[in-house]
């Protein structure tokens, strides 16, 4: 679990028990969140958003605002598991 502050709001970043990533990768996630900064304030309680990183993949965040500002990494989807809807579903390469 990590604590960080953006725009005067104190946030908690936590990782779901099903998400298995190394400490260095968790630091990458935290640094990426700090870069999007004030955009976090636009998400309401119960919202979710995706962040794409080159090294980790698509990161799914769940937003809680009550009783605290909490972001939960609920899943990480590696790039080899991304699909794009077209006429047929295609693996993105």
Secondary structure, DSSP 8 states (H G I E B T S, - for coil): -EEEEETTEEEEEEE-TT----HHHHHHHHHHHHHHGGGGGG--TT-EEEEEETTTEEEEEEEE-SSSEEEEEEEEE-GGG-EE-SSS-EE--
